[in-house]
Amino acid sequence: MSDFLSDAWVAQLDATYAESPGSSPEPVTVQYVVATDAGDRRYHLIMGPDRDHAVVGDAETPDVTFSMNEETARAISAGDLSTEEAFITGRLDIDGDPGPLIEAYRAARDDA
């Protein structure tokens, strides 16, 4: 795996998504802003019915933005910390409307 949060890492994440169907019945865009020692790293996920995409940089109109430090991002990525726990403990800030993301999660859970 490429260096965490690098452009190559995001490209590998996108390639992984290409192997699976989309995860949301309606398009949802989630922006990630991760504070690192070298400055903020930004990427976004576009979730949809056909395929999800990971893209380097800022989304034009994200539905929701998750902001965190690198330690938190690593823990979430490794599966050692849930986004819910990160939010509840103040390690993850959420801006925007999480409603579309919650609906996508519910729809995916109901289909499983």
Phi, psi and omega in degrees: 000142180291169178305134183306129177075001178290167176302321179294323178297316178296320178297320177293322176299316179298318179297324177296318178296329181296339182275356184230157175291166179298162185247006182219133178293336177235149179300135177223133179244125180244118177269137175243131175235115184243118179282121178238171177298333181268006182111177182290136170254132184233132172209166179218156176249134173249111181260141181203181184287331184265319184196147173263152181229142170249131187226135176291140173099189183274143172281148178296313182220078180291146173286321182213148178238130175254125178240136182199172174270171184296321180302315179294316179299318178297316181296319178294314181299323181281350182084011180274347182214131177276155177298325179298312180295321178299318179293312183298326181270005176081013180268351181227126175258141180238130177233144181098199184255107178284356182308309180299325179291319178297317178297319177298318179297315179299317180297317180294320179294320180292330180281341184284000000 
